């Protein structure tokens, strides 16, 4: 999810119909420039090389979202039976439209990961490993990051720094998260009880994406939560 302000001017975006590195290409309706969906960078036109501001977002169920945000407005779409991409999602071998293959064999190409960019660094965690562990930590550039599972299919990432302290979050048997005896809300980043109550960790933009696509754009990415 990105801020739709380009060069200080608010605009809207559409789908160009083109692909770049087997990923969707957007265009802004103000200048007609083409933008990569994955890294938010202008790749053609007036804004080539410009980068959109990324915002934290979450992939979750409608039921869970309504519980957290009961006043949400939603764009209602016509009901569909299944998805035209069901066969693609189910195939482990189909990687993108061009069949380019995966450039990094540390994971199968269609494994879902949660990727994070921070400063000049990038790193990702396998979604299945995160669901099993609940909490995974690693460095993204100079930023100490914690990835948290929000159930199926959600995940979130936070900067672990709180002032001069680096926080160590743990998942409890009841599914809750704590640090230093303080309860932590993984959906808001706030400590809700205990010595740290009233303070918050900074949420980081995190992308749920296929491994082959993440590495096509970030070939030097770190990989957290595996033995490699």
N, C-alpha and C positions, 0 to 999 in steps of 0.2 A: 504494500500500500504506500502511495507516494503523495506528497503535496502537489496539487495541480497548478502551481504558480511557476511560470517560466519567464525569466528575465524581469521579475517584479510584476508580471501581469498574469492575472488569473485566466486560465483557459480550460477547455475540456479536451478529452482524448477519445480516440476511436481506434478500432482494430484495422490495421492496414491491409491485412490479407497476406502479408509477406512473413517470412521466417528468417531469423538470423541465428546461426548455430542451433538450428532446430528448435528455436523458441520464438514465441509470439513477438511481433513488432507492433508497437503502438504509433500513432501519429497525433500531434497536437493540432487542433483546429485553428489556432491563431497563425502559425507559421507554416504548417504542413511538414515540419521536421519529423523524422522517424526516430523512435526511441526503443531501446531494448527493454523488454519487460523484466528480465532477470537482474540486470545491473543498473537500470534506471539511467542509462547514459544515452545521450543523443548520438546517433550513428549516421545520420544523413540530414542535410539541410542546414538552415541557419544556426541551429543549436547543436551542431556536431561537437562532441566533447563535453557539453554541459551535463551536469548530473542533477537529477531530481532529489529532493529531500525525502528520505525514507521514514515512514512512521511504523511503530510497533503495531502488530495486528495478531489475530489469533484465528486458527481454524478450529471450530467447535461445532457442537450440535445446536440446533435451533432451541431445543428445550433448555439446555444449559445457559445459552445466551439470554433467553427471556428471563430466567431466574435472576441473573445478575443485572440485567438492564430491562426491566419490564416496560419502560416507555419507548422502546426502540421502534423506529419506523422501518418498514421493510418494503422493497420493491417486489411485488408479487408477480411471478412469472407463470405462464401457462403450464399446467401439469404435463409431464412427459413420462412415458413408460421407458424407464432405464435411461441410458446415455448412448449417444452415437459413438462414444469412445470406449464402451465397455470391453470390446475385444482387444483394443490397444492396452487398456489398463491390465487386463488379465494375462497378456503375453509378456513373458520374461525376456524374450529375444528382440521384440520390436522396440528399437531405440530411436525415437524421433521419426520425422517424415522421410528423411534422406537415407536412413539406414547407415549412418556414419559410424556407429559403434561407440564404445566407451573408450575414453582416453586414459582411464585410471582403473587398474584392476584390483585396487585395495578392497573394493566392494563390488558386488554385481551391479550393473548399470541401472537397473530398475529399482534398486533399493531406495526407499524414501529416507532422506536425511533432513535435519534441521540446521540450516546454514546461517552463520552470523558473520557480518563484516564489522570490524571495529578498527578505526584508524587505517593503517596500511595492511592489516592482517585479515585473514579469513580462516574459519574453521567450521566443521560440521560434525554432528553426532548422528549415528544411525537411529532412526525413530524407534525401531524395535528394541534396541539396547536401552534407550531412554525410558520406554514404557516399563521394561523389566526392572531397571535400577531406580527409577523415580527421580534421581538426581545425578547429574554428571558435571564435572568441572574441568576446565582447561583454560589455556591462554589463547587469546585472539590478539595477535600483536603484543602490545604491552598491557592489554586489558584482561584482568582475571574474570572469567565468565562462568556462570552456573546456568545449566539447562535444566528445566523442570518439566516433568510430565504432567499434563492436565487431563489425563485420561485419553480415551480414544475419540477423536484423533488429535487432541490439542497438545501444544507445547509452548513454553515461553523461555526466554533467555534474559538474564539480568547481569549487570555489572556488579561484582561481589564486593566492591569497595563501599564502605560507609565511613566517611572521613578518612582517618589514617588506618582504619581497621579493615581487614579482609574477612568477610563473613563466611562461615562454613554452615551451609544449610543441610538439614537431614530430614528424610521422610520418615514419619512415625508409622506405627502399625495400623493406626486408624486412617492413614492416607494423608494426614495433615503434615505441614512443614514447620520446623522450628530451627532456631539458631540461638545459642547462648541462653537457653531458657526462655526464649521469646517466640510467640506464635507468629507465623508469617503467612500472609495471604498471597498465593502464587498468581492470582488473577489481577491484583492491583499493585503488588510489590511492597505493600505496607506491613509493618510489624504491628499486630493488633493487640498484643498483651505481653507483659514481661518487661525486663529492663530496657528493651529497645522500642517499646510501644511509642507510636507517634512518628517514627522514622521510616524511611522507605529506601529501597534499592532502585536504581535507575534501570528501567526496562529497555532492552535493546531490540531493534528490529530483527526478526528471525524469519527465515524463509523455509517453508516445507516444500521440498523439491526432490526430483529424482537425482541420484548421485551422478549419472552421466551428464545431466544438464548443469549441475553445480560445478563440476570439474571442467566442463567446456569453457566456462567463464572464469573460473578460479583454479587454474591448473596447479598452483602452489599451495592449495588449501591444506590446513591441518585436519586431522581426523581424530576425534576424541571418542573414547569408549570402546576401542578395540585394542588388540595386542600388537597391531602393526606399528 
